[in-house]
Every structure is written in C-alpha cells, then in structure tokens.
Amino acid sequence: MSAPAAPPPFTSHSVFVPPAVRVLRRIGILSSAKVYGILSAGLGLVIGLFFALFALTLGGAMGAGMGPAEGAALAGVGVFAVVLFPLLYGAFGFLSGALFAALYNLCAKWVGGIEVTVE
C-alpha cells in the first residue's frame, strides 16, 4: 500500500483571509523618535545640498562681481550647511518624534487609538 498523497503546496491565493481591523493603541516613544530623527536628517541633507548649490552658485557670481573673498565666504557657508542642516534637522526630528509619540499615546488612551486594516 502506498503512502497518502501530500497536500498541494500552500500559496497565498489558495485561502481567502479576510482583512482584520486592528487598533494602534501605543507607539514606542524611543523607536518613533529614532525614525523621525533619521528621516529628518535625510531631509536636512537634501535641503543642505540645495542650499549649498545655491550658495556656491551665488558665491561664484559674487566672486566675479565683488571680489573673491566675498564669493569664497558665501561658498563656505553653503558647504557648512551640508554638515549643519542634517544635524539640526535630525536633532529636532528626534525631539518631535518623541513628543508626537507621547502625545499620541496620551490621546489614544482617551479615544481608543487609530483603526488599521491589515491582511
């Protein structure tokens, strides 16, 4: 006598799983702050790069019109922005992420949180 046949392999399309509604009751303050900080630092880098490009372009124009010292000073400010903006944006993003997570947790106690549909 032979062994029984194995069931067909499971695929995600073979069984219908209805969407479930879950409630987001609490957000981890430190994890939210880290994510906000990293995202904000990335945004600060992009803005700093645009600021540096603008400052270098304007510094070159000022250097041609007024003198090389003024142009170099403005170009230096632009390069400094590439370093400073991500640090500032990251720090303020970290603080605002922690603040908003704490405020969400407080409000979720009162109103029950946000309903999210997951599959």
Secondary structure, DSSP 8 states (H G I E B T S, - for coil): -----------TTTS----EEEEE----HHHHHHHHHHHHHHHHHHHHHHHHHHHHHHHHHHHHHT-HHHHHHHHHHHHHHHHHHHHHHHHHHHHHHHHHHHHHHHHHHHH--EEEEE-
